[in-house]
Amino acid sequence: MKKNKFIDKLATTLLTLAGLTILGILISFIFYILKRGLPVLTPSFIFGPPSEMEAGGGVGPELFNTFYILVLSLAFSLPVGLGAGIWLAEYAKPGRVVNIIRTSTEMLATVPSIVFGLFGMIIFVNFLGLGFTIIGGALTLSLLNLPVLIRVTEEAVRAVPKSYRMASLALGATKSQTLFRVVLPAALPRIITGVTLVAGRAIGESAILIFTAGTTVSRFMFDLNPFASGETLAVHLWYVNSEGLIPDATRIADGSAALLLILVLIFNLLLVIPTKRYEKKVKLN
């Protein structure tokens, strides 16, 4: 009995230390980036145009392209990803074809992003002749998002207790009514969590966009043309560090990194906080 208690306390202590270590590393990482980058984040830097050769450039177009490509990629991937996940969870009959689809989805989720970037360059940039464009980057990002969205949606829908479905059907609801009025509202918090992870990854993605959206921006500020070049913040961060043509490349990189981190944190909070409130509301009802 004493031995079991000792093992239990030891395991609890080790797990606590592991958690605190990870938390400490994360806090140190965030503090280091913000300490170097926050002094750079002035309005002229955040909304100003970039400079190719002279010091003092901003990241306004790159910031706009980051959100523009994110929105377009989600517009392409959400309907397909959510639809496929719901179909696999609710309508697909167990069999070889479904198993192949699930296995393929899991395999695609582990493919490095640079492979998707090369695929996007071959298909969208070269074969379809789109060149280095925002639309090409968004389409390739949507391919990266799809496997995760499908898997998360399927697991979220499957996690809804069967008693919810049985109660709805017993009250005379059809299967589609049960799906849209009972199952999906219950699965929504988990689905939103998956979308948040996908969106955060898309905001910080660079390898794919280097090969598809390019490393330049349009000569027009905040260009809505999907066929314009679409350098994002993450790509700009890589570009200024690798090329080194700008005299204040380190300053631009520090500011871009801090801005990226803040954007991801804000984006997560904007989705997570309403989701938690909705989840509590559903539980109370």
Summary of the structure (lengths in Angstrom):
residues: 285
radius of gyration: 22.7
end to end distance: 43.2
largest distance: 73.5
contacts: 903
relative contact order: 0.14
helix: 78%
strand: 1%
